[in-house]
Amino acid sequence: MANTLQLYFPKLRERQQILDDILSRENLKTIYDTWEEQQQNYFLDICCGARGVKMLYDSFFKEIFDPDVKPERLEELLSLLLEQQVKILKVLPNDSTRIADESSLLIMDIVVQLEDGSIANVECQRIGYKFPGQRAACYSADLLLRQYKRVRGEKGKKFSYKDIKKVYSIIFYEQSPKEFHAFPNDSIHRSKQETDTGVEVELLQEFLFIPLDIMRKIYENNGIRNKLEAWLIFLSDDNPETIIQLIEEYPKFREMYEEVCDLCLNTEKVMDMFSKELLELDRNTVQLMIDEMQDEIDSQKVQLQEKDTQLQEKDTQLQEKDAKLQEKDAYIAELKAQLAKK
């Protein structure tokens, strides 16, 4: 694969230079040797420009979108997604946003408080069918409860429920649930609570579901049609040709790719980031296997229960038939007795 991005970012090193750097340092070589050959080649492709970086992966996303260093980047993305101007006030700890440690298949997760007090949870799930709407609603409710506890603690006796602000759950899917594929022309699905009469009641939970696999198909058919789609392609597509088209049409993204290139010059740091992503991928793969096995066990249990129910129904039917036969035998015996008397 040609080092396509190297033509635009000449600071990127040659593949052999990167490999020599790794092999010359025992600590890096030890890490490198633990990777499978496919993973080694993938890492070298990223560092030399033969492949782009998947920006939504946690380590890379937080490096490029660090709200403490470059808040304007995440602010612009959120403003486009939420269709209103937003400003980030601070980053919130997100350890407790995973209910019962349900972090399986999670790629990236960041929680920020906006200037108006509302909260936005931005995350990416690897496989969408493991993150249905019910689960999204539970995480949103968890964030809402966290805000309630925090604000009530800060306000004390002056607390009012009107102090509680909106919670936005923005969920990117690397592989979206099948329901989204019924809408092949839509890359964003917005949801909020409304009354059937139109009376305005300020309910606080809003959701954005973003199927990135569908976005990439839309791009293949239509190109980049607006700034929001440019952001979504930036976040999700690591094809060098796509990246080149993106930075030519929207030069602002060139600066961010420059930072990725600078990052790739630091072999040790980017290897550490890559190792974390591989570790998370392995953990997620194991969790997915466990989930799938549990689904299979649950399905088998349901099938066994259905069979038990069917057998019980048959037993009941047989008992009813036996009862009817006994009734008929008794009736015949009675008739015989009457005949004998006559």
C-alpha positions, -999 to 999 in steps of 0.1 A, spaced: 0 0 0 15 33 -10 21 60 16 -6 82 2 -8 106 31 30 111 31 26 132 -1 5 157 19 23 153 52 60 148 43 70 147 80 57 111 82 85 86 82 91 56 59 78 23 71 113 8 75 124 39 96 96 33 121 104 -5 123 140 3 129 131 27 157 110 0 173 136 -28 170 164 -5 183 146 -1 217 141 -31 238 110 -18 256 92 -10 223 104 -43 207 89 -62 236 55 -46 231 57 -50 193 64 -87 196 33 -93 216 11 -81 187 -1 -103 159 13 -98 125 -19 -81 112 -17 -57 142 19 -49 135 12 -41 99 -18 -20 108 3 0 133 31 6 107 5 16 81 -9 43 104 25 57 113 38 59 78 6 73 62 -5 43 43 -37 44 64 -54 71 85 -63 70 122 -98 61 134 -104 93 153 -132 80 174 -110 55 192 -107 67 227 -70 75 230 -68 93 197 -101 112 202 -91 125 236 -57 135 222 -72 155 193 -103 168 211 -90 174 246 -115 200 258 -89 215 282 -66 223 253 -88 226 222 -124 231 235 -134 248 203 -132 215 183 -157 196 204 -178 227 208 -182 230 170 -190 194 166 -216 195 194 -231 228 180 -236 211 147 -251 180 162 -274 198 187 -282 225 161 -275 253 186 -244 272 197 -228 254 227 -198 262 249 -180 236 271 -177 246 307 -158 215 320 -152 178 315 -170 155 340 -157 122 353 -174 94 335 -165 63 356 -199 60 371 -218 65 338 -215 27 331 -243 11 349 -231 -22 366 -198 -18 346 -216 -24 313 -188 -10 291 -187 -39 266 -180 -28 230 -174 8 241 -149 26 219 -150 61 233 -168 79 260 -165 115 272 -189 136 293 -189 174 293 -209 200 311 -220 229 288 -221 266 298 -259 265 303 -255 236 328 -267 209 305 -247 177 301 -236 160 269 -224 124 269 -205 115 236 -197 79 231 -191 54 203 -202 18 204 -185 -9 183 -215 -31 176 -249 -14 178 -272 -43 185 -255 -45 220 -266 -9 227 -304 -7 221 -325 22 230 -334 8 264 -297 9 274 -293 44 261 -322 55 282 -307 39 313 -274 57 308 -292 90 302 -312 85 334 -280 77 353 -265 110 341 -297 129 350 -295 114 385 -259 123 389 -267 159 379 -296 160 404 -274 148 433 -246 173 424 -269 203 419 -289 195 451 -257 192 470 -244 226 457 -278 244 462 -288 230 495 -321 245 507 -322 268 476 -325 238 453 -353 237 427 -360 211 401 -358 239 376 -321 240 383 -318 206 365 -307 210 329 -310 188 298 -289 157 293 -279 149 257 -268 114 248 -249 113 216 -242 78 205 -221 69 175 -223 34 161 -194 18 143 -217 -10 132 -253 2 136 -283 -19 146 -304 -33 118 -333 -9 125 -312 20 112 -305 2 79 -342 8 70 -332 44 66 -302 43 43 -303 81 36 -302 92 72 -270 94 92 -285 112 123 -316 102 142 -327 128 169 -351 119 196 -368 138 225 -399 135 246 -430 154 235 -467 153 245 -494 141 220 -514 173 225 -485 198 219 -485 212 254 -450 222 262 -436 203 292 -398 207 297 -386 171 298 -348 168 300 -336 138 280 -326 140 243 -308 115 222 -288 115 190 -281 81 173 -254 83 146 -248 52 124 -213 58 110 -214 28 87 -245 43 70 -227 77 69 -198 62 50 -222 47 24 -239 81 20 -205 96 14 -197 69 -13 -228 79 -31 -230 116 -26 -196 129 -13 -194 154 15 -225 176 13 -221 199 44 -199 207 74 -216 182 97 -210 153 73 -174 165 70 -170 161 108 -186 126 107 -163 115 79 -133 129 98 -143 109 129 -150 76 111 -131 71 79 -94 61 78 -91 57 40 -63 79 28 -81 90 -4 -111 101 17 -89 120 41 -72 138 12 -106 148 -3 -117 160 31 -88 183 38 -90 197 2 -127 206 6 -124 215 43 -89 227 50 -96 232 87 -92 195 92 -56 196 79 -44 210 113 -59 180 132 -43 156 108 -10 175 113 -13 168 150 -19 131 143 13 131 121 32 148 149 19 121 173 31 94 149 66 108 151 66 98 188 68 60 184 67 52 221 36 74 228 16 62 198 25 25 206 12 30 241 -21 45 227 -24 17 202 -17 -10 229 -46 5 250 -69 3 220 -59 -34 213 -63 -42 250 -98 -27 249 -106 -45 217 -95 -78 232 -116 -72 263 -146 -62 241 -142 -93 220 -142 -115 251 -172 -97 264 -190 -100 230 -183 -138 231 -197 -140 266 -228 -119 256 -234 -141 226 -230 -173 246 -254 -159 272 -278 -150 244 -276 -186 231 -281 -200 266 -311 -177 272 -325 -187 238 -321 -224 246 -338 -218 280 -367 -202 262 -369 -231 237 -368 -257 266 -395 -237 285 -417 -237 253 -412 -275 249 -420 -280 286 -452 -259 281 -461 -280 250 -455 -312 269 -476 -300 298 -504 -290 274 -502 -325 258 -503 -341 293 -534 -320 301 -550 -330 268 -543 -367 276 -557 -364 311 -588 -348 296 -592 -376 271 -587 -402 299 -614 -385 319 -638 -385 289 -630 -422 283 -637 -430 319 -670 -411 317 -679 -431 286 -670 -464 302 -691 -455 332 -720 -445 309 -717 -478 290 -716 -498 322 -747 -480 334 -765 -488 301 -755 -525 304 -768 -526 339 -802 -511 327 -804 -537 299 -796 -565 323 -826 -554 345 -849 -553 315 
